[in-house]
Amino acid sequence: MRVLFINNDGAGFADHIEIEPNMPVAKFFAQKLPHGRPEDYLIRVNRQPVSRDQILHEGDRVTITPTKIEGAIVS
């Protein structure tokens, strides 16, 4: 199954990738950012925020964006 993965972490990139059918978002996140904490990211599918148990489908657009930027000053 193929999805578009847009990774906005660090330099960022976008690419079509193959994943197993019926993969939940939580498993996708764990595979793509194994050292990341899901609570530090906004995860969207087809531009909509989703829960961790959302099942991915052929052609979905998955975006992972950090909510905390390393080195940023909080005022």
N, C-alpha and C positions, 0 to 999 in steps of 0.2 A: 504494500500500500504506500502511496506517495503523498507527502504533505510539504507545504512550504514552511520552512523554519526561519524565522527572523530573530536573531540573537542580538539584542541591544546591550549586551554586557561587554564592557571593555571597548575594543575597536568596532565590534559588531560585524555581522555578516548576514546574508540571506541566501538560502539555497534550498532546492527541492531535495528531499531525502526520503529514503525508503524506511518504513517502520512496520512492525507486525500489525496485523489487523486487530481492531477493537482494543487498542492500547489506551489506557486511561492517562489523563494529563499528569498525574503524580508519577507514574512510571516513566513517561517521556522526560519529565523534568529530571528525575534521578539519573537517567542515562546521559542526558546532555550536559547537566551541571552537577556532577556527583559530589562536589565539595560545597555547593551552594545550599542555602537554607530557603525553602519555599516562601517563608514569611518575609524575606527580603526582596521579593520580586513580584511584579504584577504580571500575571500570565493571562493572555488573551487568546481566544480561538475565534477566527473570523471577525476580529476587532471587538469582541465582547468579552469582558471578564468572565472567567469560568471557575467552577469548583474543581477540586482535585480529582473527583471521580468522573468528570466529564470524559466521555469516550470520543477519541479522535476518529475521523472518517476520511476517506479518500478525498484529496483536494483541499483539505482544511488548511488554513493559514494560522500558524502558531507563532505568537510573539511573546518573548520573555524579556522584560525590562526591569532593571534593578530599581528599587525604590529608595535605596541609599547609595550615594556615590562616594566611593572611597576617597578620602582626603578633603571632602567638602566641609566647609565651616558652617556650623549650625548656629544661627543667632537667635 
